[in-house]
Amino acid sequence: MKQRCVLVLLLGAVLAVAQAPDNSKTNQRDRDDRSATADQQKMSKADTDLVRKIRQAVVADKSLSVYAHNVKIIAQDGQVTLRGPVRTNAERDSIQQKAATIAGEDKIANQLEVAPPKSN
């Protein structure tokens, strides 16, 4: 019985690793000097307040997916960059609208990407 439990646990671990997402291409893209990343955000009060307000608006919208709730929001001197995967065009547009309402329409760089549907 003990050996069977160990085998099941090992098999589960192998399956979990096999299904882990591969973000290699995204990570390579993020190393590009022209791409805004969170570590480039200055710690100015105005920028951190801006990000906080946008993040709160996004997380408060329970109709958005977990993907959408976890997008990157980067502010640099009042300019906001939105990055990461979302599930639908509607989510992408909703997040952009929330950010534009808070920061201003001309202050948003929307780099959100619609992720392909999960395959079973």
CYANA upper distance limits for C-alpha pairs under 8 A (distance plus 0.5 A):
  1 MET  CA      5 CYS  CA      6.89
  2 LYS  CA      6 VAL  CA      6.86
  3 GLN  CA      7 LEU  CA      6.63
  4 ARG  CA      8 VAL  CA      6.67
  5 CYS  CA      9 LEU  CA      6.67
  6 VAL  CA     10 LEU  CA      6.61
  7 LEU  CA     11 LEU  CA      6.57
  8 VAL  CA     12 GLY  CA      6.60
  9 LEU  CA     13 ALA  CA      6.73
 10 LEU  CA     14 VAL  CA      6.72
 11 LEU  CA     15 LEU  CA      6.74
 12 GLY  CA     16 ALA  CA      6.64
 13 ALA  CA     17 VAL  CA      6.74
 14 VAL  CA     18 ALA  CA      6.61
 15 LEU  CA     19 GLN  CA      6.73
 16 ALA  CA     20 ALA  CA      6.78
 23 ASN  CA     27 ASN  CA      6.51
 24 SER  CA     28 GLN  CA      6.64
 25 LYS  CA     29 ARG  CA      6.68
 26 THR  CA     30 ASP  CA      6.66
 27 ASN  CA     31 ARG  CA      7.01
 28 GLN  CA     32 ASP  CA      7.67
 29 ARG  CA     35 SER  CA      8.09
 30 ASP  CA     35 SER  CA      6.39
 30 ASP  CA     36 ALA  CA      8.10
 30 ASP  CA     37 THR  CA      7.41
 31 ARG  CA     35 SER  CA      7.72
 36 ALA  CA     40 GLN  CA      7.24
 36 ALA  CA     74 ILE  CA      7.62
 36 ALA  CA     81 THR  CA      7.42
 37 THR  CA     41 GLN  CA      7.74
 37 THR  CA     74 ILE  CA      7.24
 38 ALA  CA     72 LYS  CA      7.83
 38 ALA  CA     73 ILE  CA      8.02
 38 ALA  CA     74 ILE  CA      6.06
 40 GLN  CA     76 GLN  CA      8.28
 41 GLN  CA     47 ASP  CA      8.31
 41 GLN  CA     74 ILE  CA      6.69
 41 GLN  CA     75 ALA  CA      6.38
 41 GLN  CA     76 GLN  CA      5.98
 42 LYS  CA     47 ASP  CA      7.59
 42 LYS  CA     75 ALA  CA      8.18
 42 LYS  CA     76 GLN  CA      6.77
 42 LYS  CA     77 ASP  CA      8.29
 43 MET  CA     47 ASP  CA      7.32
 43 MET  CA     48 THR  CA      6.84
 44 SER  CA     48 THR  CA      6.75
 45 LYS  CA     49 ASP  CA      6.42
 46 ALA  CA     50 LEU  CA      6.60
 46 ALA  CA     77 ASP  CA      8.48
 46 ALA  CA     78 GLY  CA      7.87
 47 ASP  CA     51 VAL  CA      6.75
 47 ASP  CA     75 ALA  CA      5.88
 47 ASP  CA     76 GLN  CA      6.93
 47 ASP  CA     77 ASP  CA      6.98
 47 ASP  CA     78 GLY  CA      6.54
 48 THR  CA     52 ARG  CA      6.56
 48 THR  CA     75 ALA  CA      7.88
 49 ASP  CA     53 LYS  CA      6.65
 50 LEU  CA     54 ILE  CA      6.81
 50 LEU  CA     75 ALA  CA      7.66
 50 LEU  CA     78 GLY  CA      8.10
 50 LEU  CA    102 ILE  CA      7.97
 50 LEU  CA    103 ALA  CA      7.46
 51 VAL  CA     55 ARG  CA      6.46
 51 VAL  CA     73 ILE  CA      6.71
 51 VAL  CA     74 ILE  CA      7.26
 51 VAL  CA     75 ALA  CA      6.88
 52 ARG  CA     56 GLN  CA      6.58
 53 LYS  CA     57 ALA  CA      6.79
 53 LYS  CA    102 ILE  CA      7.83
 54 ILE  CA     58 VAL  CA      6.73
 54 ILE  CA     73 ILE  CA      8.28
 54 ILE  CA     98 LYS  CA      7.23
 54 ILE  CA     99 ALA  CA      6.07
 54 ILE  CA    102 ILE  CA      7.22
 55 ARG  CA     59 VAL  CA      6.56
 55 ARG  CA     69 HIS  CA      8.48
 55 ARG  CA     73 ILE  CA      7.83
 56 GLN  CA     60 ALA  CA      6.41
 57 ALA  CA     61 ASP  CA      7.11
 57 ALA  CA     98 LYS  CA      7.12
 58 VAL  CA     64 LEU  CA      8.33
 58 VAL  CA     68 ALA  CA      8.17
 58 VAL  CA     69 HIS  CA      6.57
 58 VAL  CA     95 ILE  CA      6.94
 58 VAL  CA     98 LYS  CA      7.63
 59 VAL  CA     64 LEU  CA      8.49
 59 VAL  CA     69 HIS  CA      5.89
 64 LEU  CA     68 ALA  CA      6.30
 64 LEU  CA     69 HIS  CA      7.14
 64 LEU  CA     91 GLU  CA      6.92
 65 SER  CA     69 HIS  CA      6.82
 65 SER  CA     86 VAL  CA      7.85
 65 SER  CA     87 ARG  CA      7.37
 66 VAL  CA     70 ASN  CA      6.80
 67 TYR  CA     71 VAL  CA      7.11
 67 TYR  CA     85 PRO  CA      6.64
 67 TYR  CA     86 VAL  CA      5.69
 67 TYR  CA     87 ARG  CA      7.29
 68 ALA  CA     85 PRO  CA      7.44
 68 ALA  CA     86 VAL  CA      5.38
 68 ALA  CA     87 ARG  CA      7.68
 68 ALA  CA     91 GLU  CA      7.26
 68 ALA  CA     92 ARG  CA      8.32
 68 ALA  CA     95 ILE  CA      8.30
 70 ASN  CA     84 GLY  CA      8.39
 71 VAL  CA     82 LEU  CA      7.40
 71 VAL  CA     83 ARG  CA      6.36
 71 VAL  CA     84 GLY  CA      5.49
 71 VAL  CA     85 PRO  CA      7.22
 71 VAL  CA     86 VAL  CA      8.07
 71 VAL  CA    112 LEU  CA      8.31
 72 LYS  CA     81 THR  CA      8.34
 72 LYS  CA     82 LEU  CA      6.23
 72 LYS  CA     83 ARG  CA      5.49
 72 LYS  CA     84 GLY  CA      6.50
 73 ILE  CA     80 VAL  CA      7.31
 73 ILE  CA     81 THR  CA      6.41
 73 ILE  CA     82 LEU  CA      5.46
 73 ILE  CA     83 ARG  CA      7.18
 74 ILE  CA     80 VAL  CA      6.03
 74 ILE  CA     81 THR  CA      5.60
 74 ILE  CA     82 LEU  CA      7.07
 75 ALA  CA     79 GLN  CA      5.93
 75 ALA  CA     80 VAL  CA      4.91
 75 ALA  CA     81 THR  CA      6.89
 76 GLN  CA     80 VAL  CA      7.05
 78 GLY  CA    103 ALA  CA      7.75
 78 GLY  CA    107 LYS  CA      7.42
 79 GLN  CA    103 ALA  CA      8.35
 79 GLN  CA    107 LYS  CA      5.35
 79 GLN  CA    108 ILE  CA      6.74
 79 GLN  CA    109 ALA  CA      8.20
 80 VAL  CA     99 ALA  CA      8.38
 80 VAL  CA    103 ALA  CA      7.96
 80 VAL  CA    107 LYS  CA      6.42
 80 VAL  CA    108 ILE  CA      5.42
 80 VAL  CA    109 ALA  CA      6.64
 81 THR  CA    108 ILE  CA      6.42
 81 THR  CA    109 ALA  CA      5.17
 81 THR  CA    110 ASN  CA      6.55
 81 THR  CA    111 GLN  CA      7.50
 82 LEU  CA     96 GLN  CA      8.23
 82 LEU  CA    108 ILE  CA      7.96
 82 LEU  CA    109 ALA  CA      6.74
 82 LEU  CA    110 ASN  CA      5.53
 82 LEU  CA    111 GLN  CA      6.01
 82 LEU  CA    112 LEU  CA      6.45
 83 ARG  CA    110 ASN  CA      7.37
 83 ARG  CA    111 GLN  CA      5.38
 83 ARG  CA    112 LEU  CA      5.16
 83 ARG  CA    113 GLU  CA      7.93
 84 GLY  CA    111 GLN  CA      7.68
 84 GLY  CA    112 LEU  CA      5.60
 84 GLY  CA    113 GLU  CA      6.56
 85 PRO  CA    112 LEU  CA      6.33
 85 PRO  CA    113 GLU  CA      5.28
 85 PRO  CA    114 VAL  CA      6.08
 85 PRO  CA    115 ALA  CA      5.89
 86 VAL  CA     91 GLU  CA      6.84
 86 VAL  CA     92 ARG  CA      6.85
 86 VAL  CA    112 LEU  CA      7.29
 86 VAL  CA    113 GLU  CA      6.56
 86 VAL  CA    114 VAL  CA      5.46
 86 VAL  CA    115 ALA  CA      6.28
 87 ARG  CA     91 GLU  CA      7.20
 87 ARG  CA    114 VAL  CA      5.88
 87 ARG  CA    115 ALA  CA      5.96
 87 ARG  CA    116 PRO  CA      7.90
 87 ARG  CA    117 PRO  CA      7.86
 88 THR  CA     92 ARG  CA      6.99
 88 THR  CA    114 VAL  CA      6.02
 88 THR  CA    115 ALA  CA      8.01
 89 ASN  CA     93 ASP  CA      6.64
 89 ASN  CA    114 VAL  CA      6.91
 90 ALA  CA     94 SER  CA      6.48
 91 GLU  CA     95 ILE  CA      6.65
 92 ARG  CA     96 GLN  CA      6.76
 92 ARG  CA    112 LEU  CA      6.71
 92 ARG  CA    113 GLU  CA      7.98
 92 ARG  CA    114 VAL  CA      7.87
 93 ASP  CA     97 GLN  CA      6.60
 94 SER  CA     98 LYS  CA      6.76
 95 ILE  CA     99 ALA  CA      6.69
 96 GLN  CA    100 ALA  CA      6.50
 96 GLN  CA    108 ILE  CA      7.90
 96 GLN  CA    110 ASN  CA      7.11
 97 GLN  CA    101 THR  CA      6.54
 98 LYS  CA    102 ILE  CA      7.00
 99 ALA  CA    103 ALA  CA      6.36
 99 ALA  CA    104 GLY  CA      7.92
 99 ALA  CA    105 GLU  CA      8.50
 99 ALA  CA    108 ILE  CA      7.60
100 ALA  CA    104 GLY  CA      5.03
100 ALA  CA    105 GLU  CA      4.94
100 ALA  CA    106 ASP  CA      8.08
100 ALA  CA    107 LYS  CA      7.62
100 ALA  CA    108 ILE  CA      6.87
101 THR  CA    105 GLU  CA      7.44
103 ALA  CA    107 LYS  CA      6.68
103 ALA  CA    108 ILE  CA      7.96
104 GLY  CA    108 ILE  CA      7.73
